[in-house]
Amino acid sequence: MQVNVISLFPDMFSALTTMGVTGRAHEQGKWSLSAWNPRNYTHDVHKTVDDRPYGGGPGMLMLAQPLVDSINDIKQHGGTGPVILLSPAGKPFTQVKAQELSQLPRVTFVCGRYEGIDQRFIDHYVDEEVSLGDFVLSGGEVAALAVLDATIRLLPGVLNDQQSALQDSFHGELSGLLDCEHYTRPEVFEGESVPPVLLSGHHANIAQWRRERSLALTAARRPDLIQQAKDNGLLSKKDLLFLERLSSTSIAN
């Protein structure tokens, strides 16, 4: 997978190429990164990439031309793939979107700064806007790092155990749900024991416990996801019966 990033702070992406799972995958050649700094496409001594917005208002806007020139240079070096702008106005980023991105041979991320980007660049050169949530960051780099981390770990062979990805929240059997709690050694920590079912060796019972804990945790913390799972037909009859019992117990208490 070839990743292009247009950013005024390209060094921020060294965290992905040198550390952890993504760094190992980069070293193994499972993905590559090219960073393109819009300042390299300016033509004045100050390398100006921003200007005041028409109509007044606080802050500055990124100029369209350096960004367009960055896109055109990427096209000369193999192509952009889909051009994605990290923006609070974009569609919420999800695990499903990460899976879609992981299937692409190449993709380009545009990281905005200041108060935003000249809309004409967005209208004519951006294929999609993606948001991490209803909050504002100083720039798109942190959001791009998160999107890339979620995407790269899904590339074939990146995780030593592919079951790790399948057991993630929102993925595989947990599609639309939060993952259950997990435990490791010691068996007793500060007086609290590991749930006995996890020590039983009974795989069917363990699977049922994990499913029910996933449902319970999602119902408690993200009831909106439970409703989405119902609407999308992701819950079995057994799941629905468990949620009914859980709801009845909560009301009784």
C-alpha positions as CSV (number, residue, x, y, z in Angstrom):
1,M,0.0,0.0,0.0
2,Q,1.4,3.4,-1.0
3,V,0.4,6.3,1.3
4,N,0.9,9.9,0.4
5,V,0.5,12.6,3.0
6,I,0.3,16.3,2.2
7,S,1.4,18.1,5.4
8,L,3.2,21.2,6.7
9,F,4.7,18.9,9.4
10,P,5.8,15.7,7.6
11,D,8.1,14.7,10.4
12,M,5.1,13.9,12.6
13,F,4.5,10.8,10.5
14,S,7.9,9.2,11.5
15,A,6.0,7.8,14.5
16,L,4.2,5.5,12.0
17,T,7.2,4.5,10.1
18,T,9.6,3.8,13.0
19,M,7.5,2.5,15.9
20,G,5.3,-0.4,16.9
21,V,3.2,-2.5,14.5
22,T,3.1,0.1,11.8
23,G,6.8,0.7,12.0
24,R,7.5,-3.1,11.6
25,A,5.1,-3.3,8.7
26,H,6.8,-0.3,7.0
27,E,10.2,-2.0,7.5
28,Q,8.8,-5.2,5.9
29,G,7.6,-3.3,2.9
30,K,3.9,-3.9,3.5
31,W,3.2,-0.2,3.1
32,S,5.2,2.9,2.2
33,L,4.9,6.6,3.0
34,S,5.7,9.6,0.9
35,A,5.3,13.1,2.5
36,W,4.7,16.2,0.5
37,N,5.2,19.6,2.1
38,P,3.2,22.4,0.4
39,R,5.9,24.9,1.3
40,N,8.1,23.2,-1.3
41,Y,5.6,24.4,-4.0
42,T,5.6,28.1,-3.1
43,H,7.4,30.8,-5.1
44,D,8.2,33.5,-2.6
45,V,11.1,34.0,-0.2
46,H,8.8,33.4,2.8
47,K,7.4,30.2,1.4
48,T,3.9,31.5,2.1
49,V,1.1,28.8,2.3
50,D,-1.7,30.8,3.9
51,D,-3.5,34.1,3.6
52,R,-6.4,36.1,5.2
53,P,-9.9,34.9,4.4
54,Y,-12.2,37.0,2.1
55,G,-15.0,38.5,4.1
56,G,-12.9,38.9,7.2
57,G,-12.8,36.8,10.3
58,P,-10.1,35.4,12.6
59,G,-7.2,33.2,11.5
60,M,-5.7,32.3,8.1
61,L,-6.6,29.9,5.4
62,M,-4.3,27.5,3.5
63,L,-3.8,28.7,-0.1
64,A,-5.1,26.4,-2.9
65,Q,-2.2,26.6,-5.3
66,P,0.6,24.9,-3.1
67,L,-1.9,22.1,-2.4
68,V,-2.8,21.7,-6.1
69,D,0.9,21.6,-7.0
70,S,1.5,19.0,-4.4
71,I,-1.3,16.9,-5.9
72,N,0.0,17.3,-9.4
73,D,3.5,16.2,-8.2
74,I,2.1,13.1,-6.6
75,K,0.3,12.3,-9.9
76,Q,3.7,12.4,-11.6
77,H,5.0,9.9,-9.1
78,G,2.6,7.0,-9.4
79,G,-0.8,8.7,-8.8
80,T,-2.8,9.8,-5.8
81,G,-5.5,7.2,-5.4
82,P,-8.5,8.7,-3.5
83,V,-7.7,12.1,-2.0
84,I,-9.0,12.3,1.6
85,L,-9.1,15.5,3.6
86,L,-9.2,15.2,7.4
87,S,-11.9,17.6,8.4
88,P,-14.5,18.0,11.2
89,A,-17.0,18.4,8.4
90,G,-16.3,14.9,7.1
91,K,-18.1,11.6,7.6
92,P,-17.2,9.9,10.9
93,F,-14.3,7.5,10.6
94,T,-15.3,3.9,11.4
95,Q,-13.7,0.4,11.5
96,V,-15.6,-0.3,8.2
97,K,-13.9,2.7,6.6
98,A,-10.5,1.4,7.9
99,Q,-11.2,-1.9,6.2
100,E,-12.1,-0.2,2.9
101,L,-8.9,1.9,3.0
102,S,-6.8,-1.2,3.7
103,Q,-8.0,-2.6,0.3
104,L,-6.6,0.3,-1.6
105,P,-3.2,0.1,-3.4
106,R,-2.6,3.9,-2.8
107,V,-4.3,6.8,-1.0
108,T,-3.5,10.4,-0.3
109,F,-4.3,12.3,2.9
110,V,-4.5,16.1,3.0
111,C,-3.8,17.6,6.4
112,G,-5.2,21.1,6.9
113,R,-3.9,23.7,9.2
114,Y,-4.9,27.2,10.4
115,E,-8.7,27.9,10.1
116,G,-9.1,25.7,7.1
117,I,-8.4,25.4,3.3
118,D,-9.6,27.4,0.4
119,Q,-12.9,25.7,-0.6
120,R,-12.0,25.6,-4.3
121,F,-9.2,23.1,-3.6
122,I,-11.7,20.9,-1.6
123,D,-14.3,21.1,-4.3
124,H,-12.0,20.2,-7.2
125,Y,-9.3,18.0,-5.7
126,V,-10.7,16.2,-2.6
127,D,-12.6,13.0,-3.1
128,E,-13.8,12.5,0.5
129,E,-13.7,14.3,3.9
130,V,-13.2,12.2,7.0
131,S,-13.7,13.2,10.7
132,L,-12.5,11.6,13.9
133,G,-15.3,13.2,15.9
134,D,-17.1,16.3,16.9
135,F,-14.0,18.3,18.1
136,V,-11.4,20.5,16.5
137,L,-7.6,19.7,16.3
138,S,-4.8,22.1,15.5
139,G,-4.3,20.3,12.2
140,G,-5.1,17.2,10.3
141,E,-1.9,15.3,11.1
142,V,-3.0,13.8,14.4
143,A,-6.3,12.6,12.7
144,A,-4.3,11.2,9.8
145,L,-2.1,9.3,12.1
146,A,-5.1,7.7,13.8
147,V,-6.7,6.8,10.5
148,L,-3.5,5.3,9.1
149,D,-2.8,3.3,12.3
150,A,-6.3,1.8,12.2
151,T,-5.9,1.0,8.5
152,I,-2.3,-0.3,8.3
153,R,-2.9,-2.9,11.1
154,L,-5.5,-4.5,8.8
155,L,-3.1,-5.1,5.9
156,P,-2.4,-8.8,5.3
157,G,0.4,-10.1,7.5
158,V,0.8,-6.9,9.6
159,L,-0.4,-8.5,12.8
160,N,1.4,-11.7,13.8
161,D,-2.0,-13.2,14.8
162,Q,-4.8,-12.2,12.5
163,Q,-7.3,-13.2,15.2
164,S,-6.2,-10.1,17.0
165,A,-7.9,-8.0,14.3
166,L,-10.9,-10.2,14.2
167,Q,-11.4,-9.8,17.9
168,D,-11.1,-6.0,17.9
169,S,-14.1,-3.9,18.8
170,F,-16.3,-3.2,15.8
171,H,-14.7,-6.0,13.8
172,G,-15.6,-9.6,12.8
173,E,-18.1,-11.1,15.3
174,L,-18.0,-7.9,17.2
175,S,-19.1,-5.8,14.2
176,G,-20.9,-2.8,15.7
177,L,-20.1,-3.7,19.3
178,L,-17.4,-3.0,21.9
179,D,-15.0,-5.7,22.8
180,C,-15.3,-7.5,26.2
181,E,-12.9,-7.1,29.1
182,H,-9.6,-9.2,29.0
183,Y,-7.4,-10.6,31.7
184,T,-3.9,-12.0,32.0
185,R,-1.5,-13.2,34.8
186,P,-1.5,-13.2,37.8
187,E,-4.8,-15.1,38.4
188,V,-5.4,-12.9,41.5
189,F,-4.4,-9.2,41.4
190,E,-5.0,-6.9,44.4
191,G,-7.5,-9.4,45.7
192,E,-9.5,-9.6,42.5
193,S,-9.7,-12.9,40.7
194,V,-10.0,-13.6,37.0
195,P,-13.6,-14.6,36.1
196,P,-13.8,-18.4,36.7
197,V,-15.2,-19.1,33.2
198,L,-11.9,-17.9,31.6
199,L,-10.0,-20.6,33.6
200,S,-12.4,-23.4,32.8
201,G,-11.0,-24.4,29.4
202,H,-14.6,-24.7,28.1
203,H,-14.3,-22.9,24.8
204,A,-18.1,-22.7,24.2
205,N,-18.7,-21.2,27.6
206,I,-15.9,-18.8,27.2
207,A,-17.2,-17.6,23.9
208,Q,-20.7,-17.1,25.3
209,W,-19.3,-15.2,28.3
210,R,-17.3,-12.9,26.0
211,R,-20.3,-12.3,23.7
212,E,-22.5,-11.4,26.7
213,R,-19.9,-9.2,28.2
214,S,-19.5,-7.4,24.9
215,L,-23.2,-6.9,24.7
216,A,-23.4,-5.7,28.3
217,L,-20.5,-3.3,28.0
218,T,-21.9,-1.8,24.7
219,A,-25.4,-1.5,26.2
220,A,-24.0,0.4,29.2
221,R,-21.5,2.7,27.4
222,R,-22.8,3.0,23.9
223,P,-26.5,2.2,23.7
224,D,-26.6,3.9,20.3
225,L,-24.4,1.1,18.9
226,I,-26.8,-1.6,20.3
227,Q,-29.6,0.1,18.4
228,Q,-27.5,0.3,15.2
229,A,-26.7,-3.4,15.6
230,K,-30.4,-4.2,15.9
231,D,-31.3,-2.1,12.9
232,N,-28.5,-3.7,10.8
233,G,-29.5,-7.3,11.8
234,L,-26.2,-8.0,13.5
235,L,-27.8,-9.4,16.7
236,S,-28.9,-13.1,17.0
237,K,-32.0,-14.2,18.8
238,K,-29.8,-15.3,21.7
239,D,-28.3,-11.8,21.8
240,L,-31.7,-10.1,21.9
241,L,-32.9,-12.4,24.7
242,F,-29.8,-11.7,26.7
243,L,-30.3,-7.9,26.2
244,E,-33.9,-8.3,27.3
245,R,-32.8,-10.1,30.5
246,L,-30.2,-7.5,31.1
247,S,-32.7,-4.7,30.7
248,S,-35.1,-6.4,33.1
249,T,-32.4,-6.9,35.7
250,S,-31.4,-3.2,35.4
251,I,-35.0,-2.0,35.9
252,A,-35.5,-4.4,38.9
253,N,-32.4,-3.0,40.5
